[in-house]
Amino acid sequence: MPVADRSSPERDVGFYFALAQTGVEMVVPIAIGAFLDNRYGWSPWATAVGAVLGLAGGLWHMLLMIKRNEERQRSQPPRDST
């Protein structure tokens, strides 16, 4: 019975979807800030804070995922070209 390759295309697609999720993590705080600005008349402060928090959190999460992916790839044995 063959052993499943740890760097299968399905795993790679899952990784790319997880990276795309960080884009959502960046946009949601901005949307919440815009909602708070409209609701309480704080314009533009809540949106600005949401943008800063979303950018910082999204980039941190993206870098963490990329680092974990690189470590996982380094720990894998090299593939045979045959």
C-alpha positions as CSV (number, residue, x, y, z in Angstrom):
1,M,0.0,0.0,0.0
2,P,1.6,3.3,-1.0
3,V,2.1,6.0,1.5
4,A,0.4,9.3,0.8
5,D,2.7,12.1,-0.1
6,R,2.6,14.8,2.6
7,S,2.9,17.6,0.0
8,S,-0.2,16.5,-2.0
9,P,-2.0,19.0,-4.2
10,E,-5.0,18.8,-1.9
11,R,-2.8,19.9,1.0
12,D,-1.3,22.7,-1.0
13,V,-4.8,24.0,-2.0
14,G,-5.8,23.9,1.6
15,F,-2.7,26.0,2.5
16,Y,-3.6,28.6,-0.2
17,F,-7.2,28.8,1.0
18,A,-5.9,29.4,4.6
19,L,-3.7,32.2,3.2
20,A,-6.7,33.7,1.5
21,Q,-8.5,33.6,4.8
22,T,-6.0,36.2,6.1
23,G,-7.4,38.6,3.6
24,V,-10.8,38.2,5.3
25,E,-9.1,38.7,8.7
26,M,-7.8,42.0,7.4
27,V,-11.2,43.3,6.1
28,V,-13.5,42.3,8.9
29,P,-12.0,44.8,11.5
30,I,-12.3,47.6,8.9
31,A,-16.0,46.7,8.4
32,I,-16.6,46.6,12.1
33,G,-14.9,50.0,12.4
34,A,-17.0,51.5,9.7
35,F,-20.2,50.1,11.4
36,L,-19.1,51.7,14.7
37,D,-18.3,55.0,12.9
38,N,-21.8,55.1,11.4
39,R,-23.5,54.0,14.5
40,Y,-21.8,56.4,17.0
41,G,-20.5,59.1,14.8
42,W,-16.8,58.5,15.5
43,S,-15.8,58.9,11.9
44,P,-13.0,58.1,10.9
45,W,-11.4,56.8,14.1
46,A,-12.9,53.3,14.5
47,T,-12.3,52.6,10.8
48,A,-8.7,53.7,11.1
49,V,-8.2,51.6,14.2
50,G,-9.8,48.6,12.5
51,A,-7.5,49.1,9.5
52,V,-4.4,49.1,11.7
53,L,-5.5,46.1,13.7
54,G,-6.7,44.1,10.7
55,L,-3.4,44.8,8.8
56,A,-1.2,43.9,11.8
57,G,-3.2,40.8,12.7
58,G,-3.6,39.5,9.1
59,L,0.1,40.0,8.4
60,W,1.1,38.3,11.6
61,H,-1.1,35.3,10.9
62,M,0.1,35.1,7.3
63,L,3.8,35.1,8.3
64,L,3.1,32.5,11.0
65,M,1.4,30.2,8.5
66,I,4.2,30.7,5.9
67,K,6.8,29.9,8.6
68,R,5.0,26.7,9.6
69,N,4.6,25.6,5.9
70,E,8.4,26.1,5.3
71,E,9.2,24.1,8.5
72,R,6.9,21.3,7.3
73,Q,8.5,21.3,3.9
74,R,12.0,21.2,5.3
75,S,11.1,18.2,7.5
76,Q,9.9,16.2,4.6
77,P,12.2,13.8,2.8
78,P,13.1,14.8,-0.8
79,R,10.8,13.4,-3.4
80,D,12.1,10.9,-6.0
81,S,12.0,12.2,-9.5
82,T,11.2,8.8,-11.0
